[in-house]
């Protein structure tokens, strides 16, 4: 047992993972291998507890060192946003949280009893299924909305079983505050190269080729599950929430080196229904540009390949035409409808480019990306993969 010191305070035991014959708590021991010492550096100044309380700032840089990140909130809360790589093991489901919350307004004590009973059953189910095969040295990070009863309940049970558990102080709310606070700083630390080019020039294909060659790429359209234009919704890929979109950007930028540029597409302020964060948008618009020059017949070819879902089912395209009447006029939209009815895909795409997309692009790019006038030109003869690979290599040289 620990004995009181001369000041009357109890001396705290040395952390179990520290070296038994060294005063350096960051040194490995037989009980705790070297590769894990850095993970626990932030705990060394605190008394050893289980669950250990970890701040969002401490945890975010060490998420990859946890064996699991467990979000115990409801599926609805999890879907809106969550920590990178988290799995959802709810201790209350959507309906149960409403049930307990409604009861709490009238009788808090009864609500706590009901909530505890529901949580106990749900935790038992997780232990018997998702967690049954976890080894003794498994190390999870657990969190809920504010780091309160829901995460505390699961964390306490896991700790009593014998797992070394970390509990996120302040829960998801603290993580969200961290994203809001640090995302502008992350953006400011990086240099960007903005890939410009009219619709169908293959800006996304160039980004993918650059990524395949080891360059840093921020693909906002992929993160947003949208191709950026009025017709850019991707079938079977719903867009994330605004919070989740910002978390994905935060996570991506956090992995990238400040010593190398990041290639990004010349997006507008909105990608589908999502807003590009203001600080990122401003940084992009002040960055150097690369301009893809592509023959229109090749752009038509690319768009027919990438929007093939409209060719197999043109009904959604018909509905989108209604939204273009104010911009293009009835006569032009009627011409597009006829080309669609005739299944003249190449003619339709080329007409859309000439009379809608290209004029809109020229207005937007000159207004928003002023450095495009001095952009590095990237002439391309076709939309073949080899052409994009060669173009990416020329930018990497």
C-alpha positions in Angstrom: 0.0 0.0 0.0 1.2 3.5 -0.7 2.4 5.4 2.4 1.8 9.0 3.3 4.7 11.4 2.8 6.0 13.9 5.3 3.5 16.4 3.8 0.7 14.0 4.5 0.0 13.3 0.8 -0.2 9.8 -0.5 2.6 8.9 -2.9 1.2 7.7 -6.2 2.4 4.5 -7.6 4.7 4.4 -10.6 2.7 3.7 -13.9 2.6 0.0 -14.6 4.2 0.4 -18.0 7.2 2.3 -16.7 10.7 0.8 -16.3 11.0 -0.7 -12.7 14.7 0.4 -12.4 14.5 3.8 -14.1 13.1 7.1 -13.2 12.2 7.9 -16.8 8.6 7.1 -17.2 8.9 7.1 -21.0 11.3 4.1 -21.0 9.9 0.7 -22.0 9.6 -2.2 -19.6 8.7 -5.8 -19.9 5.2 -4.9 -19.0 4.8 -2.2 -21.6 6.7 -2.5 -25.0 8.6 0.4 -26.5 6.2 1.1 -29.3 3.4 2.0 -26.8 5.4 4.4 -24.6 4.8 7.5 -26.7 1.0 6.8 -26.7 1.0 7.1 -22.9 3.3 10.0 -22.5 0.3 12.3 -22.0 -0.8 10.2 -19.1 2.5 10.2 -17.2 1.8 13.4 -15.3 -1.5 12.1 -14.1 -2.3 9.4 -11.6 -2.8 6.0 -13.2 -6.6 5.5 -13.5 -8.7 3.1 -15.4 -10.6 4.5 -17.3 -7.9 7.1 -18.1 -9.3 10.6 -19.0 -7.8 11.9 -22.3 -8.4 15.3 -23.7 -9.4 15.8 -27.4 -6.1 17.5 -28.1 -4.2 14.6 -26.6 -6.2 11.9 -28.3 -6.5 13.3 -31.8 -2.8 12.9 -32.5 -2.8 9.3 -31.1 -6.0 7.9 -32.5 -4.0 5.4 -34.6 -2.4 4.0 -31.5 -5.7 2.9 -30.0 -7.0 -0.5 -30.9 -10.5 0.8 -31.4 -12.3 4.2 -31.1 -15.8 3.5 -29.8 -18.7 6.0 -30.2 -21.5 5.0 -27.9 -23.9 7.6 -29.1 -27.1 6.7 -31.0 -26.8 5.6 -34.7 -28.4 9.0 -35.7 -25.7 11.0 -33.8 -22.9 8.8 -35.2 -24.2 9.2 -38.8 -24.1 13.0 -38.5 -20.4 12.9 -37.6 -17.9 11.0 -35.5 -14.2 10.8 -34.8 -12.0 9.4 -37.6 -12.1 5.6 -37.7 -14.7 5.3 -35.0 -17.1 2.4 -34.7 -20.6 2.7 -33.3 -21.6 0.6 -30.3 -24.6 2.6 -29.0 -25.6 2.1 -25.4 -29.0 3.6 -26.2 -30.5 3.4 -29.7 -32.4 6.3 -31.3 -35.8 5.4 -29.8 -34.4 4.6 -26.4 -32.6 7.9 -26.1 -35.9 9.7 -26.9 -37.7 7.6 -24.4 -35.2 8.3 -21.6 -35.0 12.0 -22.5 -38.8 12.4 -22.4 -39.0 10.7 -19.1 -36.2 12.8 -17.6 -38.2 16.0 -18.1 -41.0 14.7 -15.8 -39.1 12.4 -13.4 -35.3 12.4 -13.5 -34.9 9.5 -11.0 -37.2 7.2 -12.9 -35.5 8.2 -16.2 -32.1 7.2 -14.7 -33.4 3.8 -13.7 -34.9 3.2 -17.1 -31.7 4.4 -18.8 -29.5 2.3 -16.7 -31.5 -0.8 -17.4 -31.5 -0.2 -21.2 -27.7 0.6 -21.2 -27.0 -2.6 -19.2 -28.8 -4.7 -21.7 -27.1 -3.0 -24.7 -23.6 -3.2 -23.2 -24.2 -6.9 -22.4 -25.1 -7.4 -26.1 -21.9 -5.6 -27.3 -19.8 -7.7 -24.9 -21.3 -10.9 -26.2 -20.9 -10.0 -29.9 -18.6 -7.2 -31.1 -16.2 -7.4 -28.1 -16.2 -11.1 -27.3 -13.0 -11.8 -29.2 -10.9 -8.9 -27.9 -7.6 -9.9 -26.2 -6.5 -8.8 -22.7 -4.2 -6.1 -24.0 -6.9 -4.5 -26.2 -6.9 -0.7 -25.7 -10.1 1.2 -26.7 -10.9 4.9 -26.6 -14.5 5.5 -25.7 -16.6 8.6 -26.1 -20.2 9.9 -26.2 -21.7 13.4 -26.7 -20.1 15.2 -23.6 -18.1 12.4 -22.0 -20.8 11.7 -19.5 -23.0 8.8 -18.4 -23.2 6.9 -21.7 -19.5 6.6 -22.4 -18.7 6.4 -18.6 -21.1 3.4 -18.4 -19.4 1.4 -21.1 -15.9 2.5 -20.1 -16.4 1.4 -16.5 -17.6 -2.0 -17.5 -14.7 -2.5 -19.9 -12.2 -1.4 -17.3 -13.6 -3.7 -14.7 -13.2 -6.6 -17.1 -9.5 -5.7 -17.3 -9.0 -3.8 -20.5 -7.0 -0.6 -20.3 -9.6 2.0 -21.3 -9.3 5.7 -22.2 -12.3 8.0 -22.0 -12.5 11.1 -24.2 -12.9 14.2 -21.9 -15.7 16.3 -23.2 -16.8 13.7 -25.7 -17.7 14.4 -29.3 -18.5 18.0 -28.3 -14.8 18.6 -27.4 -13.6 17.0 -30.6 -16.0 19.2 -32.7 -14.7 22.3 -30.9 -11.1 21.1 -31.8 -12.0 20.8 -35.5 -13.6 24.3 -35.5 -10.6 25.8 -33.8 -7.8 24.0 -35.6 -9.0 23.6 -39.2 -8.2 27.2 -40.1 -4.7 26.8 -38.6 -4.2 23.6 -40.6 -5.2 25.3 -43.8 -2.9 28.2 -43.2 0.1 25.8 -42.7 -0.2 24.3 -46.2 0.5 25.5 -49.7 -2.0 24.5 -52.4 -1.8 24.0 -56.2 -5.3 24.5 -57.8 -6.1 22.3 -60.8 -8.4 24.3 -63.2 -10.1 23.3 -66.4 -13.5 23.4 -68.0 -16.1 20.7 -67.3 -15.0 17.4 -68.7 -11.3 18.1 -68.8 -10.7 15.4 -66.1 -9.5 17.4 -63.1 -10.4 14.6 -60.8 -8.6 12.1 -62.9 -5.5 14.2 -62.8 -5.8 14.4 -59.0 -6.1 10.6 -58.8 -3.0 10.2 -61.0 -1.1 12.6 -58.8 -2.1 10.7 -55.7 -1.1 7.4 -57.3 2.4 8.9 -57.8 2.7 9.9 -54.2 1.7 13.5 -54.4 -0.5 15.1 -51.7 -4.1 15.5 -52.9 -7.2 16.9 -51.3 -10.1 15.5 -53.3 -13.1 17.6 -52.0 -15.5 16.0 -54.4 -14.7 12.6 -53.2 -15.1 13.7 -49.6 -18.4 15.4 -50.4 -19.7 12.4 -52.5 -20.6 14.9 -55.3 -19.0 15.9 -58.6 -19.7 19.6 -58.0 -22.1 20.5 -60.8 -25.8 20.7 -61.0 -25.8 17.2 -62.4 -23.1 16.0 -60.0 -25.0 13.9 -57.5 -23.6 10.4 -57.3 -26.0 7.5 -57.4 -25.8 5.3 -54.3 -23.4 7.8 -52.5 -25.4 10.2 -50.3 -23.6 13.3 -49.2 -22.3 13.4 -45.6 -23.4 16.1 -43.2 -21.6 19.4 -43.1 -20.0 18.5 -39.8 -18.8 15.2 -41.2 -17.4 16.9 -44.3 -15.4 19.3 -42.2 -14.1 16.4 -40.1 -13.0 14.6 -43.2 -11.1 17.7 -44.4 -9.6 18.1 -41.0 -8.5 14.5 -40.9 -7.0 14.6 -44.4 -5.1 17.8 -43.9 -3.8 16.5 -40.6 -2.1 13.6 -42.4 -0.3 15.8 -44.9 3.2 17.3 -44.8 3.6 21.1 -44.7 6.8 20.8 -46.7 5.0 19.6 -49.9 2.1 21.3 -51.8 -1.4 19.9 -51.8 -3.2 19.6 -55.2 -6.9 20.5 -55.1 -9.6 21.1 -57.7 -10.9 24.6 -58.4 -14.2 24.1 -56.6 -16.9 26.6 -56.0 -18.0 27.5 -52.5 -20.5 24.6 -52.5 -20.0 21.0 -53.5 -23.5 19.8 -53.9 -25.2 20.8 -50.6 -22.0 21.2 -48.7 -20.0 24.3 -48.1 -16.3 24.3 -48.4 -14.9 25.9 -45.2 -14.3 29.6 -45.7 -10.7 29.6 -44.7 -9.9 26.8 -47.1 -11.8 28.5 -49.9 -9.9 31.7 -49.4 -6.6 29.9 -49.3 -7.3 28.0 -52.5 -8.4 31.2 -54.3 -5.0 32.8 -53.4 -3.0 29.9 -54.7 -1.1 29.2 -57.9 -3.1 27.4 -60.6 -2.6 24.7 -63.2 -4.9 24.9 -66.3 -5.8 21.7 -68.2 -6.3 22.3 -72.0 -8.4 19.5 -73.5 -10.2 19.3 -77.0 -13.9 19.4 -76.7 -14.4 16.0 -78.4 -12.3 14.4 -75.6 -14.3 16.2 -72.9 -17.5 14.8 -74.4 -16.0 11.4 -74.3 -15.0 11.7 -70.7 -18.4 13.0 -69.6 -20.2 10.2 -71.4 -18.0 7.7 -69.5 -18.5 9.3 -66.1 -22.2 10.1 -66.3 -23.2 6.8 -67.9 -25.9 6.4 -65.2 -27.9 9.2 -67.0 -27.7 7.3 -70.3 -29.2 4.2 -68.7 -31.9 6.1 -66.9 -32.4 9.6 -68.3 -35.4 10.5 -66.1 -33.2 12.3 -63.4 -31.6 14.3 -66.1 -35.0 15.5 -67.4 -35.8 16.8 -63.9 -32.5 18.6 -63.7 -33.3 20.4 -67.0 -36.2 22.2 -65.3 -33.7 23.9 -63.0 -31.8 25.3 -66.0 -34.7 27.1 -67.7 -34.1 30.4 -65.9 -30.4 30.3 -66.9 -30.6 28.9 -70.4 -34.2 29.8 -71.6 -37.0 27.6 -72.8 -35.8 27.2 -76.3 -32.4 25.9 -75.3 -33.7 23.5 -72.7 -36.3 22.2 -75.2 -33.4 21.5 -77.6 -31.6 19.5 -74.9 -34.8 17.6 -74.2 -35.1 16.6 -77.8 -31.5 15.5 -78.0 -32.1 13.4 -74.9 -35.3 11.9 -76.4 -33.3 11.1 -79.6 -30.5 9.5 -77.4 -28.0 11.7 -79.1 -25.7 11.6 -76.2 -22.6 13.2 -77.8 -24.7 16.0 -79.3 -26.4 16.7 -76.0 -23.2 16.8 -74.0 -21.4 19.0 -76.5 -24.4 21.4 -76.6 -24.5 21.5 -72.8 -20.8 22.3 -72.7 -20.9 25.1 -75.3 -24.1 26.8 -74.2 -24.1 26.2 -70.4 -21.0 24.8 -68.7 -18.2 26.6 -70.6 -19.7 30.1 -70.3 -20.4 29.5 -66.6 -16.8 28.2 -66.0 -15.2 31.2 -67.7 -17.2 33.6 -65.6 -16.5 31.8 -62.4 -12.8 31.0 -62.8 -11.8 34.5 -63.7 -13.8 36.0 -60.8 -12.7 33.6 -58.1 -9.2 32.4 -59.0 -7.4 35.5 -60.1 -4.0 33.6 -60.5 -5.5 31.5 -63.3 -4.3 34.1 -65.8 -0.8 33.1 -65.0 -1.6 29.4 -64.6 0.8 26.7 -65.7 -0.7 25.3 -68.9 -1.1 21.5 -69.2 -2.1 20.6 -72.7 -3.6 17.1 -73.1 -4.6 15.4 -76.3 -7.0 12.7 -74.8 -8.6 11.5 -71.7 -6.8 8.1 -71.6 -5.3 7.1 -68.3 -1.8 7.1 -69.8 -2.3 10.8 -70.7 -3.2 11.7 -67.1 -0.3 9.6 -65.7 2.1 11.5 -68.0 0.6 14.8 -67.1 0.9 14.0 -63.4 4.5 13.0 -63.9 5.3 16.3 -65.6 3.9 18.2 -62.5 5.9 15.9 -60.2 9.2 16.6 -62.0 
